[in-house]
Amino acid sequence: MNLDILTEDDRWNDVDLASVAKRAAAALSAHLGLDASIFSADILACDDARIADLNAEFRQKPTSTNVLSWPSDERGSEVIGDAPEPPDPRFDAELGDIAISFDTCQKEAIESHIPFENHLSHLIIHAILHLLGYDHVEDEDAALMEGIEIAILEKMGIQNPYELSET
């Protein structure tokens, strides 16, 4: 997947965000049977202050969060619990935009006792799934999305993040 990364916070320079994101996107593309060379997304690597501003502007929630995503088109499934249709690469190759906060990502990784890069991989996969139309508002949709995340992360050798949060 073609990923264009804009870094606003210098702390991201100590993390190989491009490699982590590219690996996560490739694993997701392979799992879903998407041609990674066709699709693209933009990533804003920022801090808590910037993501809180974005969260307030777009979601009316003036707090920081780990990751936000803005799909370039509506792609959700019409049936709760069903996977959305994959985007048509002829018309819909640009999936959308992602913003990720260094502060919250780092804090969550430390609290969960997992490597920063593993948590970052999970958040990138989660955000790209949102760009593809997956959601977790309804329980059935959340189960589908989490199952896909777990399967992809397992293939990458990364432990199930939802088990970590339950311990």
ABEGO torsion letter per residue (X at the ends): XBBBBBBABAAAAABBAAAAAAAAAAAAAAAAGBBAAABBBBBBBBBAAAAAAAAAAAAGBBBBBABBBBBABBABBABBGBBBBBBBAAAAABAEBBBBBAAAAAAAAAAAGBBAAAAAAAAAAAAAAAAAGBBAABAAAAAAAAAAAAAAAAAAGBBBAAAAAAX
